[in-house]
Amino acid sequence: MRVLRYADGTVVSESDLETIARALGFSSAQRWSDYHAAAERRRLSRERSAA
């Protein structure tokens, strides 16, 4: 999982990351990360197809 930072540059702790992910409706921070990784792969694939 990539390192996330707050606006002030402080690294987001694992417990905060879990709390944020659950507040957004994900079952865990890992599921949130998986979701965003898949979205990034889809975006890159669409960009390659359009080129």
PDB file of N, CA, C and O in Angstrom:
ATOM      1  N   MET A   1       0.839  -1.169   0.000  1.00  0.00           N
ATOM      2  CA  MET A   1       0.000   0.000   0.000  1.00  0.00           C
ATOM      3  C   MET A   1       0.890   1.239   0.000  1.00  0.00           C
ATOM      4  O   MET A   1       1.920   1.269   0.673  1.00  0.00           O
ATOM      5  N   ARG A   2       0.496   2.247  -0.746  1.00  0.00           N
ATOM      6  CA  ARG A   2       1.323   3.449  -0.785  1.00  0.00           C
ATOM      7  C   ARG A   2       1.147   4.291   0.475  1.00  0.00           C
ATOM      8  O   ARG A   2       0.140   4.171   1.173  1.00  0.00           O
ATOM      9  N   VAL A   3       2.110   5.126   0.759  1.00  0.00           N
ATOM     10  CA  VAL A   3       2.081   5.974   1.944  1.00  0.00           C
ATOM     11  C   VAL A   3       1.218   7.203   1.643  1.00  0.00           C
ATOM     12  O   VAL A   3       1.441   7.908   0.659  1.00  0.00           O
ATOM     13  N   LEU A   4       0.247   7.440   2.493  1.00  0.00           N
ATOM     14  CA  LEU A   4      -0.597   8.624   2.354  1.00  0.00           C
ATOM     15  C   LEU A   4      -0.161   9.668   3.366  1.00  0.00           C
ATOM     16  O   LEU A   4       0.297   9.339   4.460  1.00  0.00           O
ATOM     17  N   ARG A   5      -0.308  10.915   2.993  1.00  0.00           N
ATOM     18  CA  ARG A   5       0.095  12.010   3.869  1.00  0.00           C
ATOM     19  C   ARG A   5      -1.046  13.010   3.999  1.00  0.00           C
ATOM     20  O   ARG A   5      -1.833  13.210   3.073  1.00  0.00           O
ATOM     21  N   TYR A   6      -1.114  13.628   5.165  1.00  0.00           N
ATOM     22  CA  TYR A   6      -2.045  14.736   5.374  1.00  0.00           C
ATOM     23  C   TYR A   6      -1.506  15.965   4.649  1.00  0.00           C
ATOM     24  O   TYR A   6      -0.365  15.959   4.186  1.00  0.00           O
ATOM     25  N   ALA A   7      -2.311  17.011   4.546  1.00  0.00           N
ATOM     26  CA  ALA A   7      -1.916  18.232   3.838  1.00  0.00           C
ATOM     27  C   ALA A   7      -0.650  18.851   4.423  1.00  0.00           C
ATOM     28  O   ALA A   7       0.109  19.501   3.705  1.00  0.00           O
ATOM     29  N   ASP A   8      -0.416  18.655   5.717  1.00  0.00           N
ATOM     30  CA  ASP A   8       0.784  19.234   6.336  1.00  0.00           C
ATOM     31  C   ASP A   8       2.028  18.360   6.161  1.00  0.00           C
ATOM     32  O   ASP A   8       3.100  18.693   6.666  1.00  0.00           O
ATOM     33  N   GLY A   9       1.881  17.233   5.440  1.00  0.00           N
ATOM     34  CA  GLY A   9       3.013  16.364   5.178  1.00  0.00           C
ATOM     35  C   GLY A   9       3.174  15.206   6.146  1.00  0.00           C
ATOM     36  O   GLY A   9       3.998  14.321   5.919  1.00  0.00           O
ATOM     37  N   THR A  10       2.406  15.199   7.211  1.00  0.00           N
ATOM     38  CA  THR A  10       2.469  14.127   8.198  1.00  0.00           C
ATOM     39  C   THR A  10       1.933  12.834   7.586  1.00  0.00           C
ATOM     40  O   THR A  10       0.913  12.850   6.897  1.00  0.00           O
ATOM     41  N   VAL A  11       2.609  11.725   7.831  1.00  0.00           N
ATOM     42  CA  VAL A  11       2.164  10.426   7.330  1.00  0.00           C
ATOM     43  C   VAL A  11       0.897  10.004   8.074  1.00  0.00           C
ATOM     44  O   VAL A  11       0.810  10.142   9.294  1.00  0.00           O
ATOM     45  N   VAL A  12      -0.079   9.492   7.333  1.00  0.00           N
ATOM     46  CA  VAL A  12      -1.321   8.995   7.927  1.00  0.00           C
ATOM     47  C   VAL A  12      -1.016   7.654   8.593  1.00  0.00           C
ATOM     48  O   VAL A  12      -0.475   6.749   7.958  1.00  0.00           O
ATOM     49  N   SER A  13      -1.362   7.533   9.858  1.00  0.00           N
ATOM     50  CA  SER A  13      -1.097   6.293  10.598  1.00  0.00           C
ATOM     51  C   SER A  13      -2.021   5.175  10.104  1.00  0.00           C
ATOM     52  O   SER A  13      -3.069   5.433   9.512  1.00  0.00           O
ATOM     53  N   GLU A  14      -1.615   3.942  10.358  1.00  0.00           N
ATOM     54  CA  GLU A  14      -2.424   2.788   9.952  1.00  0.00           C
ATOM     55  C   GLU A  14      -3.816   2.842  10.580  1.00  0.00           C
ATOM     56  O   GLU A  14      -4.808   2.539   9.916  1.00  0.00           O
ATOM     57  N   SER A  15      -3.892   3.223  11.848  1.00  0.00           N
ATOM     58  CA  SER A  15      -5.200   3.265  12.506  1.00  0.00           C
ATOM     59  C   SER A  15      -6.082   4.358  11.908  1.00  0.00           C
ATOM     60  O   SER A  15      -7.285   4.156  11.744  1.00  0.00           O
ATOM     61  N   ASP A  16      -5.499   5.516  11.579  1.00  0.00           N
ATOM     62  CA  ASP A  16      -6.270   6.577  10.924  1.00  0.00           C
ATOM     63  C   ASP A  16      -6.725   6.135   9.542  1.00  0.00           C
ATOM     64  O   ASP A  16      -7.848   6.425   9.129  1.00  0.00           O
ATOM     65  N   LEU A  17      -5.851   5.433   8.829  1.00  0.00           N
ATOM     66  CA  LEU A  17      -6.183   4.953   7.496  1.00  0.00           C
ATOM     67  C   LEU A  17      -7.361   3.984   7.551  1.00  0.00           C
ATOM     68  O   LEU A  17      -8.265   4.052   6.718  1.00  0.00           O
ATOM     69  N   GLU A  18      -7.351   3.093   8.521  1.00  0.00           N
ATOM     70  CA  GLU A  18      -8.475   2.164   8.702  1.00  0.00           C
ATOM     71  C   GLU A  18      -9.760   2.929   8.995  1.00  0.00           C
ATOM     72  O   GLU A  18     -10.811   2.615   8.436  1.00  0.00           O
ATOM     73  N   THR A  19      -9.683   3.921   9.858  1.00  0.00           N
ATOM     74  CA  THR A  19     -10.855   4.709  10.220  1.00  0.00           C
ATOM     75  C   THR A  19     -11.408   5.454   9.011  1.00  0.00           C
ATOM     76  O   THR A  19     -12.620   5.472   8.797  1.00  0.00           O
ATOM     77  N   ILE A  20     -10.541   6.063   8.229  1.00  0.00           N
ATOM     78  CA  ILE A  20     -10.962   6.801   7.041  1.00  0.00           C
ATOM     79  C   ILE A  20     -11.610   5.854   6.032  1.00  0.00           C
ATOM     80  O   ILE A  20     -12.672   6.154   5.485  1.00  0.00           O
ATOM     81  N   ALA A  21     -10.971   4.714   5.790  1.00  0.00           N
ATOM     82  CA  ALA A  21     -11.513   3.748   4.827  1.00  0.00           C
ATOM     83  C   ALA A  21     -12.894   3.269   5.253  1.00  0.00           C
ATOM     84  O   ALA A  21     -13.807   3.184   4.432  1.00  0.00           O
ATOM     85  N   ARG A  22     -13.044   2.961   6.520  1.00  0.00           N
ATOM     86  CA  ARG A  22     -14.341   2.491   7.009  1.00  0.00           C
ATOM     87  C   ARG A  22     -15.396   3.600   6.944  1.00  0.00           C
ATOM     88  O   ARG A  22     -16.566   3.323   6.676  1.00  0.00           O
ATOM     89  N   ALA A  23     -14.999   4.834   7.183  1.00  0.00           N
ATOM     90  CA  ALA A  23     -15.944   5.955   7.088  1.00  0.00           C
ATOM     91  C   ALA A  23     -16.427   6.148   5.649  1.00  0.00           C
ATOM     92  O   ALA A  23     -17.534   6.634   5.415  1.00  0.00           O
ATOM     93  N   LEU A  24     -15.588   5.766   4.695  1.00  0.00           N
ATOM     94  CA  LEU A  24     -15.954   5.868   3.282  1.00  0.00           C
ATOM     95  C   LEU A  24     -16.714   4.641   2.787  1.00  0.00           C
ATOM     96  O   LEU A  24     -17.086   4.570   1.616  1.00  0.00           O
ATOM     97  N   GLY A  25     -16.942   3.683   3.670  1.00  0.00           N
ATOM     98  CA  GLY A  25     -17.749   2.515   3.323  1.00  0.00           C
ATOM     99  C   GLY A  25     -16.975   1.284   2.923  1.00  0.00           C
ATOM    100  O   GLY A  25     -17.582   0.293   2.519  1.00  0.00           O
ATOM    101  N   PHE A  26     -15.654   1.304   3.018  1.00  0.00           N
ATOM    102  CA  PHE A  26     -14.850   0.129   2.703  1.00  0.00           C
ATOM    103  C   PHE A  26     -14.705  -0.725   3.959  1.00  0.00           C
ATOM    104  O   PHE A  26     -14.762  -0.217   5.079  1.00  0.00           O
ATOM    105  N   SER A  27     -14.517  -2.029   3.759  1.00  0.00           N
ATOM    106  CA  SER A  27     -14.393  -2.920   4.915  1.00  0.00           C
ATOM    107  C   SER A  27     -13.024  -2.823   5.575  1.00  0.00           C
ATOM    108  O   SER A  27     -12.863  -3.214   6.731  1.00  0.00           O
ATOM    109  N   SER A  28     -12.028  -2.299   4.842  1.00  0.00           N
ATOM    110  CA  SER A  28     -10.693  -2.133   5.415  1.00  0.00           C
ATOM    111  C   SER A  28      -9.879  -1.192   4.536  1.00  0.00           C
ATOM    112  O   SER A  28     -10.281  -0.864   3.420  1.00  0.00           O
ATOM    113  N   ALA A  29      -8.743  -0.766   5.047  1.00  0.00           N
ATOM    114  CA  ALA A  29      -7.848   0.087   4.263  1.00  0.00           C
ATOM    115  C   ALA A  29      -7.314  -0.686   3.064  1.00  0.00           C
ATOM    116  O   ALA A  29      -7.090  -0.103   2.003  1.00  0.00           O
ATOM    117  N   GLN A  30      -7.106  -1.990   3.220  1.00  0.00           N
ATOM    118  CA  GLN A  30      -6.622  -2.813   2.102  1.00  0.00           C
ATOM    119  C   GLN A  30      -7.645  -2.833   0.968  1.00  0.00           C
ATOM    120  O   GLN A  30      -7.272  -2.738  -0.201  1.00  0.00           O
ATOM    121  N   ARG A  31      -8.921  -2.954   1.298  1.00  0.00           N
ATOM    122  CA  ARG A  31      -9.973  -2.952   0.264  1.00  0.00           C
ATOM    123  C   ARG A  31     -10.024  -1.597  -0.439  1.00  0.00           C
ATOM    124  O   ARG A  31     -10.237  -1.531  -1.649  1.00  0.00           O
ATOM    125  N   TRP A  32      -9.831  -0.534   0.308  1.00  0.00           N
ATOM    126  CA  TRP A  32      -9.806   0.810  -0.268  1.00  0.00           C
ATOM    127  C   TRP A  32      -8.627   0.934  -1.236  1.00  0.00           C
ATOM    128  O   TRP A  32      -8.773   1.466  -2.337  1.00  0.00           O
ATOM    129  N   SER A  33      -7.487   0.450  -0.828  1.00  0.00           N
ATOM    130  CA  SER A  33      -6.295   0.473  -1.669  1.00  0.00           C
ATOM    131  C   SER A  33      -6.502  -0.368  -2.932  1.00  0.00           C
ATOM    132  O   SER A  33      -6.131   0.052  -4.028  1.00  0.00           O
ATOM    133  N   ASP A  34      -7.094  -1.553  -2.776  1.00  0.00           N
ATOM    134  CA  ASP A  34      -7.376  -2.421  -3.923  1.00  0.00           C
ATOM    135  C   ASP A  34      -8.308  -1.728  -4.912  1.00  0.00           C
ATOM    136  O   ASP A  34      -8.098  -1.798  -6.123  1.00  0.00           O
ATOM    137  N   TYR A  35      -9.329  -1.066  -4.397  1.00  0.00           N
ATOM    138  CA  TYR A  35     -10.289  -0.351  -5.236  1.00  0.00           C
ATOM    139  C   TYR A  35      -9.583   0.726  -6.064  1.00  0.00           C
ATOM    140  O   TYR A  35      -9.810   0.840  -7.269  1.00  0.00           O
ATOM    141  N   HIS A  36      -8.736   1.506  -5.417  1.00  0.00           N
ATOM    142  CA  HIS A  36      -8.041   2.581  -6.123  1.00  0.00           C
ATOM    143  C   HIS A  36      -6.997   2.052  -7.103  1.00  0.00           C
ATOM    144  O   HIS A  36      -6.779   2.657  -8.153  1.00  0.00           O
ATOM    145  N   ALA A  37      -6.359   0.950  -6.783  1.00  0.00           N
ATOM    146  CA  ALA A  37      -5.400   0.348  -7.704  1.00  0.00           C
ATOM    147  C   ALA A  37      -6.113  -0.137  -8.966  1.00  0.00           C
ATOM    148  O   ALA A  37      -5.613   0.050 -10.075  1.00  0.00           O
ATOM    149  N   ALA A  38      -7.271  -0.754  -8.796  1.00  0.00           N
ATOM    150  CA  ALA A  38      -8.046  -1.214  -9.956  1.00  0.00           C
ATOM    151  C   ALA A  38      -8.522  -0.031 -10.790  1.00  0.00           C
ATOM    152  O   ALA A  38      -8.508  -0.095 -12.020  1.00  0.00           O
ATOM    153  N   ALA A  39      -8.938   1.038 -10.138  1.00  0.00           N
ATOM    154  CA  ALA A  39      -9.373   2.232 -10.860  1.00  0.00           C
ATOM    155  C   ALA A  39      -8.226   2.831 -11.654  1.00  0.00           C
ATOM    156  O   ALA A  39      -8.425   3.296 -12.776  1.00  0.00           O
ATOM    157  N   GLU A  40      -7.043   2.824 -11.091  1.00  0.00           N
ATOM    158  CA  GLU A  40      -5.869   3.351 -11.793  1.00  0.00           C
ATOM    159  C   GLU A  40      -5.547   2.493 -13.016  1.00  0.00           C
ATOM    160  O   GLU A  40      -5.218   3.023 -14.078  1.00  0.00           O
ATOM    161  N   ARG A  41      -5.642   1.165 -12.869  1.00  0.00           N
ATOM    162  CA  ARG A  41      -5.404   0.279 -14.013  1.00  0.00           C
ATOM    163  C   ARG A  41      -6.424   0.530 -15.117  1.00  0.00           C
ATOM    164  O   ARG A  41      -6.067   0.547 -16.295  1.00  0.00           O
ATOM    165  N   ARG A  42      -7.702   0.726 -14.748  1.00  0.00           N
ATOM    166  CA  ARG A  42      -8.739   1.016 -15.748  1.00  0.00           C
ATOM    167  C   ARG A  42      -8.456   2.336 -16.448  1.00  0.00           C
ATOM    168  O   ARG A  42      -8.598   2.431 -17.667  1.00  0.00           O
ATOM    169  N   ARG A  43      -8.061   3.348 -15.698  1.00  0.00           N
ATOM    170  CA  ARG A  43      -7.765   4.650 -16.282  1.00  0.00           C
ATOM    171  C   ARG A  43      -6.614   4.556 -17.285  1.00  0.00           C
ATOM    172  O   ARG A  43      -6.696   5.104 -18.384  1.00  0.00           O
ATOM    173  N   LEU A  44      -5.556   3.869 -16.907  1.00  0.00           N
ATOM    174  CA  LEU A  44      -4.413   3.714 -17.800  1.00  0.00           C
ATOM    175  C   LEU A  44      -4.790   2.928 -19.050  1.00  0.00           C
ATOM    176  O   LEU A  44      -4.332   3.248 -20.146  1.00  0.00           O
ATOM    177  N   SER A  45      -5.613   1.912 -18.892  1.00  0.00           N
ATOM    178  CA  SER A  45      -6.051   1.118 -20.029  1.00  0.00           C
ATOM    179  C   SER A  45      -6.879   1.959 -20.997  1.00  0.00           C
ATOM    180  O   SER A  45      -6.711   1.849 -22.212  1.00  0.00           O
ATOM    181  N   ARG A  46      -7.760   2.789 -20.475  1.00  0.00           N
ATOM    182  CA  ARG A  46      -8.573   3.672 -21.338  1.00  0.00           C
ATOM    183  C   ARG A  46      -7.696   4.672 -22.059  1.00  0.00           C
ATOM    184  O   ARG A  46      -7.927   4.967 -23.232  1.00  0.00           O
ATOM    185  N   GLU A  47      -6.687   5.202 -21.373  1.00  0.00           N
ATOM    186  CA  GLU A  47      -5.784   6.167 -22.007  1.00  0.00           C
ATOM    187  C   GLU A  47      -5.006   5.508 -23.145  1.00  0.00           C
ATOM    188  O   GLU A  47      -4.820   6.111 -24.202  1.00  0.00           O
ATOM    189  N   ARG A  48      -4.552   4.278 -22.932  1.00  0.00           N
ATOM    190  CA  ARG A  48      -3.821   3.567 -23.985  1.00  0.00           C
ATOM    191  C   ARG A  48      -4.725   3.270 -25.172  1.00  0.00           C
ATOM    192  O   ARG A  48      -4.297   3.373 -26.321  1.00  0.00           O
ATOM    193  N   SER A  49      -5.978   2.900 -24.899  1.00  0.00           N
ATOM    194  CA  SER A  49      -6.931   2.600 -25.969  1.00  0.00           C
ATOM    195  C   SER A  49      -7.258   3.841 -26.787  1.00  0.00           C
ATOM    196  O   SER A  49      -7.460   3.756 -27.998  1.00  0.00           O
ATOM    197  N   ALA A  50      -7.310   4.978 -26.133  1.00  0.00           N
ATOM    198  CA  ALA A  50      -7.640   6.236 -26.818  1.00  0.00           C
ATOM    199  C   ALA A  50      -6.484   6.758 -27.661  1.00  0.00           C
ATOM    200  O   ALA A  50      -6.697   7.528 -28.598  1.00  0.00           O
ATOM    201  N   ALA A  51      -5.271   6.347 -27.336  1.00  0.00           N
ATOM    202  CA  ALA A  51      -4.086   6.866 -28.040  1.00  0.00           C
ATOM    203  C   ALA A  51      -3.871   6.244 -29.384  1.00  0.00           C
ATOM    204  O   ALA A  51      -2.915   6.589 -30.078  1.00  0.00           O
TER     205      ALA A  51
END
